[in-house]
Amino acid sequence: MIQDVRDFMERFQVAEDGGRVTVKLLSLMNEVPIGGKQVHDANIVATMLVYGIPRLLTHNVDDFKRFAHHVEIIPLVHPQ
């Protein structure tokens, strides 16, 4: 399992939470009505914005609709 994580880190850029993300999160919280557990969603969007990630693929489209003017929200749909 540890090697799997190391392999993953070598293959992909890890968008880590940090000071720049916190500043962006606070900015989002001023712009968008957020409360309770929605802060976690806002933190994901803040991280995306800091790292220049423009699209979010998610099952939880409704949770992220409030951020649609910041990032593109793409529904993750299971093939039928």
C-alpha beads as a LAMMPS data file, in Angstrom:
LAMMPS data file: protein, C-alpha beads

80 atoms
79 bonds

1 atom types
1 bond types

-500.0 500.0 xlo xhi
-500.0 500.0 ylo yhi
-500.0 500.0 zlo zhi

Masses

1 110.0

Atoms # bond

1 1 1 0.000 0.000 0.000
2 1 1 2.814 2.443 0.812
3 1 1 4.422 1.743 -2.543
4 1 1 1.104 2.403 -4.261
5 1 1 1.021 5.871 -2.682
6 1 1 4.613 6.531 -3.721
7 1 1 3.845 5.432 -7.277
8 1 1 0.783 7.688 -7.329
9 1 1 2.840 10.663 -6.120
10 1 1 5.432 10.078 -8.847
11 1 1 2.806 9.927 -11.589
12 1 1 0.558 12.829 -10.556
13 1 1 0.858 16.325 -9.166
14 1 1 -0.521 16.414 -5.623
15 1 1 -2.533 19.582 -4.933
16 1 1 -1.698 20.109 -1.282
17 1 1 -3.592 22.265 1.160
18 1 1 -1.554 25.187 2.464
19 1 1 -1.468 28.904 3.110
20 1 1 -2.439 29.960 -0.417
21 1 1 -5.406 27.586 -0.325
22 1 1 -6.511 29.001 3.036
23 1 1 -6.409 32.560 1.678
24 1 1 -8.483 31.465 -1.349
25 1 1 -10.915 29.593 0.931
26 1 1 -11.496 32.724 3.005
27 1 1 -12.098 34.679 -0.185
28 1 1 -14.648 32.100 -1.381
29 1 1 -16.380 32.176 1.996
30 1 1 -16.859 35.939 1.548
31 1 1 -18.289 35.487 -1.952
32 1 1 -20.464 32.368 -1.629
33 1 1 -22.916 31.509 1.177
34 1 1 -21.239 28.597 2.996
35 1 1 -22.008 26.907 6.284
36 1 1 -21.217 23.754 8.206
37 1 1 -19.863 20.872 6.156
38 1 1 -20.001 22.988 2.987
39 1 1 -16.624 24.370 4.052
40 1 1 -15.073 21.071 2.938
41 1 1 -16.516 21.533 -0.558
42 1 1 -15.297 25.128 -0.588
43 1 1 -11.820 23.941 0.393
44 1 1 -11.779 21.557 -2.583
45 1 1 -12.718 24.432 -4.894
46 1 1 -10.152 26.739 -3.281
47 1 1 -7.477 24.103 -3.844
48 1 1 -8.548 23.729 -7.463
49 1 1 -8.364 27.471 -8.035
50 1 1 -4.905 27.798 -6.496
51 1 1 -3.563 24.945 -8.631
52 1 1 -5.348 25.994 -11.831
53 1 1 -7.622 22.948 -11.992
54 1 1 -10.635 24.104 -14.026
55 1 1 -13.012 21.122 -13.844
56 1 1 -14.439 18.915 -11.088
57 1 1 -15.828 15.468 -11.861
58 1 1 -18.249 14.525 -9.051
59 1 1 -21.277 12.522 -7.983
60 1 1 -22.225 15.440 -5.728
61 1 1 -23.164 18.007 -8.360
62 1 1 -25.715 19.668 -6.067
63 1 1 -23.044 20.229 -3.399
64 1 1 -20.854 22.140 -5.845
65 1 1 -23.447 24.101 -7.873
66 1 1 -22.760 27.197 -5.768
67 1 1 -19.189 27.212 -7.155
68 1 1 -20.127 26.819 -10.835
69 1 1 -18.984 30.368 -11.630
70 1 1 -15.491 29.442 -10.369
71 1 1 -14.998 25.916 -11.773
72 1 1 -16.791 23.687 -14.250
73 1 1 -18.816 20.979 -12.480
74 1 1 -19.084 17.737 -14.463
75 1 1 -21.494 15.030 -13.292
76 1 1 -19.919 11.622 -12.796
77 1 1 -22.414 9.175 -14.237
78 1 1 -22.126 5.394 -14.099
79 1 1 -22.429 3.721 -17.510
80 1 1 -25.687 1.847 -17.901

Bonds

1 1 1 2
2 1 2 3
3 1 3 4
4 1 4 5
5 1 5 6
6 1 6 7
7 1 7 8
8 1 8 9
9 1 9 10
10 1 10 11
11 1 11 12
12 1 12 13
13 1 13 14
14 1 14 15
15 1 15 16
16 1 16 17
17 1 17 18
18 1 18 19
19 1 19 20
20 1 20 21
21 1 21 22
22 1 22 23
23 1 23 24
24 1 24 25
25 1 25 26
26 1 26 27
27 1 27 28
28 1 28 29
29 1 29 30
30 1 30 31
31 1 31 32
32 1 32 33
33 1 33 34
34 1 34 35
35 1 35 36
36 1 36 37
37 1 37 38
38 1 38 39
39 1 39 40
40 1 40 41
41 1 41 42
42 1 42 43
43 1 43 44
44 1 44 45
45 1 45 46
46 1 46 47
47 1 47 48
48 1 48 49
49 1 49 50
50 1 50 51
51 1 51 52
52 1 52 53
53 1 53 54
54 1 54 55
55 1 55 56
56 1 56 57
57 1 57 58
58 1 58 59
59 1 59 60
60 1 60 61
61 1 61 62
62 1 62 63
63 1 63 64
64 1 64 65
65 1 65 66
66 1 66 67
67 1 67 68
68 1 68 69
69 1 69 70
70 1 70 71
71 1 71 72
72 1 72 73
73 1 73 74
74 1 74 75
75 1 75 76
76 1 76 77
77 1 77 78
78 1 78 79
79 1 79 80
